[in-house]
Structure formats: C-alpha cells, structure tokens
C-alpha cells in the first residue's frame, strides 16, 4: 500500500473521529437542554484541609485562644460542673434550642429562669404547655418551647426518664432536634467526637477555605459538614465546637471582622487573599511589576475554569475583603399582612380593669399564645366594614351583642416576624361587666398585672403599650351623667382636664380606669 493511500486513510479516520466527537457533544448539549443532569464536578482540594499537621496547629491555636477568651455562660458552667449525665444532657439541650437564631445576651436570663423552675427533664415534663409558653414569652420562635416540652414528655413516658446519649438517638427521639443540635449536645454534654455547623461556624469555615458558593446549597452544606468533622478535636470536641462558634460570634463576625485578633488567620484563605490584593495594590502604586511568591500562589487558588462547585460565581470585591465569604442567597421579602385587633376592657372585681384575651390554635404562627381578639384584614374593606367584622368577632367570642359604636380607633402597630411584615390596626372597646360575663372556650379575662406574666407575644405587648399611651386621650363612648357625689364630680373634672393637656401629662392606666369606674357608678 502506497504512502499516499495510507495518508488518505488516516485522514479519513481522523475526520470520522472528529465528526463522532461533534455528534457526541451535540447529544450531551441536547440532553442537558432536555433536562438530563450533567456530571457533577467535585470540589477542588483548595477548599479542604489536606495537611494533617495544619489541622493539628489550627486546633491548638483555637483551643488556646478559647481557654483565654471564652465567655462564662451558665450552660457552659453547668456542662462542666454537673456530674449527672442526664441533667447535663438536658441542660445543654435546653440551651442549644434557646440559642437557635437568638443572641446569647437575650437567652441568658431566660435560661437561668427556665433551669431554676425546671432543673430536670422530669420537672419540664410535668409542666403544662401554657406554663412553658408563659416562660418562653418574648423569646420568639415559640414552637421551640413547645418542642422542648414535647421532647421532655417523651423522654419521661417512653425512655424511662433517660435522655438519649448518642447523636443518632438524639436525632431520632427528640422532636425538633436536627443535625446541628444533636451534634452540639452530644459533643458538649457527652464528649462525642462530632463536628457542628451553625451560622457562626459556616461563616468561619467559608472564610478559612474560601468557599464562595451559596452556603445553603447541597454542595456547600456537604463540604462544611465534612470540614467540621475533619477539624473537631478528638480530645476536647465540645470545647472545640464552642470555640468555633465563639470565634464566629466575637471575631469572625458578619460585618467588621477583627482579623488582627483571629488566632487562626494564618490558616485563612480569605485573609491570605486580602494580603495578596494589598500587596498587589501597593506594587501598582510603586510602579513595580515583579511577581512575588504570594502572587503566584494566589493565581493558583482554584483555577478550575468555573467547574469547582465551591467557588464563587461573582468576582472578588476588594472593598469587602474577607466579607466576600460566605455567599448567601437573597432572602425573600416578608409578606405583608394587616390584622384587625381590639383591646376589649371591662371593670374588674377590684380596682384594676380586665382585658379580654383569646388563645391561638396549637399549630402555626404563635401557637398556643394568648392575644387580643383579632382577624385578618381583607384588602378594600371600608372602615365601617372593618368595625362590623371586628364587632362580630368580639360578639361571637363573648356570646353577647357588641355594637360597633363602642369601638374607638387607637392606631397601628408594626411587628416583623421572620417571614411576615405584620401591621396591627388597633381598636379599643370598653364594656360594662354585666355585658361581658359570658365567654367562649379558650378565652379569659386578665388584669393588667396578670397579663404581664401571661403567655403573650411581643406583638401584643406593643399593642398594649400603644393603647396605654392613648388611653388618657380617649373619650368614653357613652358619657354618663356624673354622680351627685361631690368627690366624684371633682375627680371627673380632673381627669378631663388631664386628658385635654395631651400626652405630656397623661394619667397612669390604673388611675384612668379607676376614674371611669367611678363615673359609671359600677
């Protein structure tokens, strides 16, 4: 066979292979368009800890810092001093649930009161849900308290009063306990080697390893838990996990991180990136173009051509520095709702007046808490329609006829939940005791002092505060003739004069209600 013919054959073969390659590429593109998943790329080693010696150094530095700088917190003290493993596990469980999406400063007082009242899981199991809600009032995310109560009852009734002692059992047996809470309780209370990933730890790890993908994505979530389990110290797992959380809360903060005080900044990819950028900017100002070792390393960061699932899609922003990480998805704006609510008051048996409260359903938003009679406001309703609807709600609650002529508009209160921007349109109504004796199930009349200690939400407290600020200015819906008693006439004149002088000289609420009682002669 001639050399020319061989060359021709080889050429045809190469063309054929090229055509096959093109066809294969078209097919892959077509299947991708049609919805088939492309092969998933694996993360670059740049985002992990590959050197065991570096892990040892990081642990040593972080724990040394924690021993010097840790805050003395009641649950930490109890975790160290309590010899009873059951009480210790219960106490750490309570603290971890309370700390979910709530600041340490807020939790501390609640935790101390809780543990004083219910020092063991048996004490909590014996409490009522209303007592638990009352203790939890103001702490937010009320389902957490309910889950603690349900879990305590399950431990006592089904587990013979013994708290679960492993990560898996904590996950399986306790309602509302997820991967983080189970790992935190197991490591802190039981000394099990388990890493944790919460908001603070996520931020620390993303900056340490320059993880720029959405921190809530499956790839990032898997990588973060992997890093946490690699780093956790086998001899002091609880202290290490708390050190990571402490670092994120006090040093590696969302805004204004204190990198100069960070004990592990030498292991931080983000901090190294900042230093490289600063070095490059300085050289540009000086007109130098030579490349240092740090620049070369920076170029080699994670050059995977956009295939690494942990790298950011957006370019590095010099103005943000280490705050380029972590990247979070844009939160949905909370939906707006408007709710009609009425502060219904009647004369009490003593000097104090009483407020009408109704209980919310046991499931959903603010489950089981007490509130003023309320209903969701429909768009386009006129003021008259609002009044009629609200009066109908109150009448049905009391099983009595309440006229909309009794309603007085008080104002509006805004309260923002995590997913709802709630506006309360507040009215008030003052009833005679004889008109407000009968009431439906799940309603109660509470005095001002009793209401303060009831299981009520922060939103209700805001409404009450607005009502009290306006009470001195509000005129009675039905003016009755003053009694012939000279002292009562004198008191009535004083109250009207004080009201006319405006907010600067309002009467206290108790005095205001006392005056109304004397005027009505009830």
N, C-alpha and C positions, 0 to 999 in steps of 0.2 A: 504493500500500500504506500503510495507516494506521500511525501511530507506535506504536500499541498492539501491532499484529501484528508489527512489526519487533522490538519489545522482547521479545515472546514467543519469536520465532525465535532471537534472540541468547541468551535464557535457556536454551532447549533445547540450543543448541550448546555453551554453557559446561558444562551438566550432562553432556552427552555426553563432552566432553573430560575432565571430572573422573573420569567412570566409566572411561575409557580409561587414565587415569593410575593409578587404583586397580588396574585389572586388570594393568597393566604391572608395578606394584610387587609385586602378589601373585605374578606369574610369576617375577620376579627372586628373591623370597624362596624360592619353591618350588624353583627350580633350585639355589639355594645350599644348601638342605636336602638336595637330591638329590645334592650333591657337585660341582656345577659351580663353578669358581673365579670369585670376584667380581673385577672390575677392580682391579689393584694400584695403590695410591696412591703417588705419587712423593714423595721426601723434601723437606722444607722447606729453603729456602736458608739458614735459621738454622744448619744443621748443616754448612755448607760455608764456603770462603773465597772470597768474591765480589770482594773488592777486591785487585787485583794489588799495590798499594802495601803493604797489610798483609802479604802473603806475603813481600815483599822485606824488610820490617822484621823479621819473625819469623826469617827465615833469618839475617840479620845478627846479631841478638841471640843466637841459639842457637849459631852458629859461634864468635862471640866468647867466649861462655861456655865452649864446648868447648876452645878453644885454651888457656884459662887453667886449666881444672879437669880435663881428661881424665886418666885413669889410664894410666900407662906399662905396657902389656901386651905380651908377647913377639910375639904375632901382629900387633899394630899396628905395632910396630917393624919387623918383617920386611916388612910390606906397604909400608912407606915406603922401606926401605933396599935391598931386593932388586931388582936390575936385571933379572934373568932373569924374564920374564913367566910362564914355565911353572912355575918354582919358586914364584913369588909366588902364582899362582892355586892351586896345590896346597896351599900353606901356609895360605891363607885358608880354603880348603875344609875342611881338617882342623879348623881352629879353630871354624868355624861348626857342623860336625857335633858336635864335642865339647860345644859350648855349648848345644845343644838340651836344654832342661829341666834344665840343670846350672849351678850357680853358678860365677862366674869364679874364686873362690878355690880351688875344687876342681879346676877344669880346668887351671890354670896349670902345676902340677907335671907332670901327665900330658902336657900339650902339649910341654913342654921335653924330657921323656924321649923322647917319640914322634919329634920332629923331630931329635933327636940320633941316634937309631937309624935312622930312615928319612927322611933330609933331602930326598929327591926321590920323585916318583911311581914311578920305576923301582925304587928301593930297597924301597918298600912292596909293589910287585907281586911282587918276588922272595921276600918273606916267606911263611911258612906261616900258615894260619888259626889254628893253635894258638899260634903266636908272637904274633899280633895279639890273640887272646883273653887271652893271658897279660899283655900290656902294658895291655889295657883293664880287666883285673880290678879291681873296686871302683868303677869309674866309672858303672856302671848302664846300663840300656837297651843290652844287649850287641849287639843287631842293628845298632847304628850302626857299631861297629868292623868288623863283617862287611861292611856295605855299602861302607865306605871301601876295604876290601881288594878286594872285587869290582870296584869302580869303577877302582881303580888297575890291576888286571889287564886290564880292558877298554881303558883308555887305552893301555897298552903294546902289547897284542895287536891291537887294532882301529883305534886312532887314531894309530899310529906314535909313541907316547910324548908326544903333544901334548895338553895339557889343552884342553877346549872354551873358546872365547873370547867367547861371547855368552850372554845369558840363555836364549834358546831352545835353544841347543846344550847348555848345562849341564843343562837340564830333560830333554832328550831322551836324552843319552848317559850320564849318571851315575846309577846305581841309588840310590834312596832320596833323591834331591835333589828338593825341592818348590819351590814358587813363592818362598817366603821365602829359602831357601838360595841358589837360583840368582841372585836379585836382589842378595843381600848380597855374594856372591862377585864378581859382575860389577861392582858399584859400587865395592867396596873394592879389589879387585885389578886391575880393568881400567878403572876410571874411567867406566863406562857410567852414563847417567842413568836410574836405576831406583829407585823407592821400595821400602821394605821394611815389612812388618808382622809383628812378633812380639809376644810377650806384653807387653813393656815399651812398645813403640810403640802397641799397641792401647790401653793404659791412658792414655797421653799424649793420643792423638787423641780418645778418648772424652771426656776431661775438657775438652780445648780447645774442642770443638764440642758438648758436652752431648749426646752420643749415649747414650741410655739403653736402647735395645733390646738384647736378648741379643746379646753381641758375637760369638757364633758363628753367628748367623742369616745367611742369604744376603744380606738387605738390608744388615745392618751390615757384613758382610765386604766387600761390593762398595763401600760408602761409605768404609770405612777404606782400602782399596787406592787408591781414587780420590783421597782426601785425601793419602796418602803420595806419590803420583806428581805431584800438584799442588805440594806443598811442597818436594820434593827439589831441592837446589841444583844447577844445571847445571854449575857450575864445580868444585864440590867434592862430588860426590854421595856418595862413600864416607865422607867426614868428616861430612857432614850426617846420613847414616843412623846412623853410630856415635854422633853427638851425641844423636839422638833416643833411641837405646837407652840411652845413658849417663844421660840425663835421667830416664828411667823407672826405671832401676836405683838411682839415688842421690838423686833429689829428688822426683819424682812417683811415690812408692812406694805399694804397695798399702795399707799402714797407716802412719799418721803422716806424710803427705806434708809436705815442707818448702816450702810455698807462698811464704814470705817470701824464699826463696833462688832461686826459679824465675826464669830470665831471660825467660820468655815469658808470665808471668802476666797481663800487660796484654791478651793475646790469648785468654785462657782464659774461656770462657763459664761454666764451673763456679765459678771464682774470683769472677767478677762476680756470680753468683747468691748466693754466700756473703756478699759485701759488701752486696748489697741486703737480704738477710734480716737481717743485723746492723743495718743502718740502720733497717729497719722495727721491729725489736725495741726498739731504743733510743728511737725516737719513741713507741712504745706506753708505755714506762716513763715518758717525759716528758709523756705526755698530748697529744702533737701528732698531728694528723690530716692536715696538708697533704701533698700528693704531690710528690715530687721527680722530676727527670728520670729518675734511675736506676730509680725505681719504675715509671714509665710504660714504660720500655724493658723492664723485667722482665715486665710484663704482656703485652707484645707478643712475648715469647720465641718461641713456636711454637704459637700458638693455632689449631690445625687441627682442633679438635673430635675429637681421637683418631684422625685419619686419617693422620698422619705415621708412617711405619714405623720411624723412628729415635728417636722419643720414648719415654720410659719409660711403662709402664702403671701403675706404682706412684707414689704422690705423693712429692714431695721430702721427705726426712727431715733436719730441721735438725741433728740430732745427728751426722750423717755428714759434712756439708759436701761437699767435692769428692769424697769417697768414695762418694757416690751413684752415681758413674760409675767404671768401666763396670759394667754388669749382666751377670752370668754365670748360666748355668743351674745348678741344683742338681746337684752331682755324685752319681752313683750310688755307694752304699757298696760298697767292695770285697767280693767274695765271700769267704767264709771257707773255708779248706781246712786239713786236718790231714794231715801226711805222716809216715809212719814212716821213720826213718833210723837207721843203725847205724854207729858208729865201730869199724871192724874193724882190729885191730892184730896184727902178728906181729913176732918178733925180727928185727932186721936183721943184715946181714953184719958191720957194725961195731958200735959201742956203741949207736948210735941205733936206735930201732924204726921200723917202716914202717906206713903207713896204706893201706888199700885204697880206691881211687877208681874210679868208673865214669864214662864220658863220656855226656853227654846228647845227644839227637838234634840234627842240624844245623839243624832248624827248630823254631820255637816258643819258649817261655819258656827263657831262659838257654841258648840254642842253642850246642852245642859245648863247653860248660864241663864241668869235672870236679866230681863230687860224691861223697859217701859213698853206699853202697848204700841206695836209698830206694824207697818205694812209697806210693801214695796210700791214706790210711786210710779205710776204709768205716765208716759210722755203725753203731753197735750191736755192733761186734766186741768180744769179751771180750779180756782181757789175754793169755790162753792162745792165742787165735786170732791175735792180733797177732804174738806171738812165733813161732808156727809159720809164718805168712806171711813174716815177715822172714827167718827161717832158710832157708826155701825159696828166697827171692830170693838170699841170700848163697850158698847151696849151688849154685844154678844158675850164679851168676857165677863161682864158683871151680871148678866141676865137682868138688866134694868134698862130703862129708856134714858138715854143721854142726848140732850139737844145740842145741835151744832152751835147754838147761841152761847153755850158755855165756853167754847174754845177761844183761846187768845193766842195769836202768833207770837212766838218768842224769838225765833231767829234760826240760824243754820249752824251746824257743826260739821266739820270735815274730819274724817278719820281714815287713814290709809292702811289697808291690810296689804299683805304681800302681793295679792292679785286683784284687789278691789279698791277703787277710789270711792269711798263711801261718803255721801253727803246726807246728813240727817236734817230734815225740815221739821223743826221742833214747835209743837203747840203745847199749851197747858190747859188744864180744866180743874176747877175746884168744886168738889161735890159736898153735899151735906152727908153726915154719917148715916142718916136714915135712908138716903138714896143709894148707898153703896155698901150694903150689908151682905147681899148675896153675891157669890163669886163662883166662877167655873173652876174646873180642875186645873192644876198647875198654875194657879195664881196665888198671890199673897200680898198683904199689906205690911209694909215695913216702915218703921220710924227712921228718921234721918240717921241716928246713931247706928241702928241695926243695919241699915243699907250700906254703911261704910264697910262693915265686915262681911257682907254677903258675897256670894259668887257672882260678881258682875264684871263686865268688860271695861276696858279703858274708855271705849266709846261712850258707854253710859255715864261714866264719871265726868266726861267732857260735857255731856248734855246737862247733867245735874249742875255743873259749875255755871254753865250759861244761864240756866233757869234761875239759879240763886242770884246771879248778877243782875237779872232783870226783875226779880220778884218785887223789889221795892218800888219799881216804876209801874208795875202792872195794876190796873184798876180792877176792882171786883166786878164780875159780870152782872151781878144784880145788887144794886145798892139798897140796903135795908135801912129803915129809919133807925137812928141811934136810940139807945135806951134812955129812959128818963134819968137813969143814974148819972149824976154829975161827973163822977170819976171816969166813967166810960166815955162820956162825951168829950171830956178833956183829953183822954188818951187817943180817941179817934182823930181829933183835930191835930194832935202832934204827929200822928202817923201820916196824915195827908200833907202836912207841911214838909215833913222829911222827904216824902216822895217827890214833891214839887221841886225840891232843891237839887234833884238829879243824883247821879251815881256817886258823886263825891261824898254824900252823906246818907247812904242807904242804911236802913235798919238791918240788923242781923236777921237771918231767916227765922230763927225761933221767935224773936220778938214780933216779926211781921205776922207770923201765923197766930201768935197769941192775940194780937190786935184784931185779926179777922174773927177769931173765935168770940171775942168779947162783943164785937159789933153785931155778929149774927145771933148772939144770945144763946148759943148752943153750949 
